Amino acid sequence: MKKLGIRLTQEVAEAINEELAYIESLTEVGRTDEEDHGVAGQLVTLDVYTRKALDSWANNAGDEESLGQLRKVASIAVRALVLYGCPRRMRD
């Protein structure tokens, strides 16, 4: 398989940071619980938004809607890693 050299771009980092700020604002307007639900809660939320991304792809022309949902999925995953730790990949 050809290596693509994919790294986080400034555009993607900014979109994720904007989404993280939005997620943090939800508590202030009563849209999320004050208490965090740990890694398990993050995994459930990831599952819900992954299904939304799949539904968006299946029910809309083009990729725009599903990419918006995928941005949410990526942000939820990044948030979980920031909150609970991000173990490094062990090299063989």
C-alpha positions in Angstrom: 0.0 0.0 0.0 1.3 3.4 -1.0 2.1 5.7 2.0 0.1 8.9 1.7 2.0 10.9 4.3 -1.3 12.1 5.9 -0.9 14.5 8.8 -3.3 16.8 10.6 -3.7 19.9 8.5 -4.3 23.4 9.8 -7.7 23.4 8.3 -8.7 20.2 10.0 -7.2 21.2 13.3 -9.1 24.5 13.2 -12.4 22.7 12.4 -11.9 20.3 15.2 -11.0 23.1 17.7 -14.1 25.0 16.6 -16.2 21.8 17.2 -14.6 21.3 20.6 -15.5 24.8 21.6 -19.0 24.2 20.5 -19.2 20.9 22.5 -17.9 22.8 25.6 -20.6 25.5 25.1 -23.4 22.9 25.2 -23.2 22.5 29.0 -23.7 26.3 29.4 -27.0 26.2 27.5 -28.3 23.0 29.2 -27.9 20.7 26.2 -25.5 18.2 28.0 -25.0 16.9 31.5 -22.8 18.8 33.8 -21.1 15.6 34.8 -19.0 13.8 32.3 -19.7 10.1 31.8 -16.2 8.8 31.3 -14.7 6.8 28.5 -17.8 4.6 28.2 -20.0 7.7 27.7 -17.6 9.0 25.0 -17.8 5.6 23.2 -21.6 5.7 23.3 -21.6 9.2 21.9 -19.1 8.2 19.2 -21.4 5.3 18.2 -24.4 7.6 18.0 -22.6 10.2 15.9 -21.0 7.5 13.7 -24.5 6.2 12.9 -25.6 9.7 12.1 -22.7 10.1 9.7 -23.7 6.8 8.0 -27.3 7.9 7.8 -26.2 11.3 6.4 -24.1 9.6 3.7 -27.0 7.3 2.8 -29.7 10.0 2.7 -28.0 12.9 1.1 -26.3 13.5 -2.3 -22.6 14.1 -2.0 -20.4 13.9 1.1 -20.9 17.3 2.7 -23.5 16.3 5.3 -21.7 13.1 6.3 -18.3 15.0 6.5 -20.0 17.4 8.9 -21.0 14.4 11.0 -17.5 12.9 10.7 -16.1 16.2 12.0 -18.2 15.7 15.1 -17.0 12.1 15.5 -13.4 13.2 15.2 -14.0 16.0 17.8 -15.7 13.6 20.2 -12.7 11.2 19.9 -10.2 14.0 20.3 -12.0 15.3 23.4 -12.0 11.8 24.9 -8.3 11.5 24.3 -7.6 14.9 25.8 -9.8 14.2 28.9 -8.7 10.6 29.6 -5.3 10.2 28.0 -3.8 9.3 24.7 -1.5 6.3 24.9 1.2 6.3 22.3 1.4 3.6 19.8 4.1 1.0 20.7 6.6 0.5 18.0 7.6 -3.0 17.1 
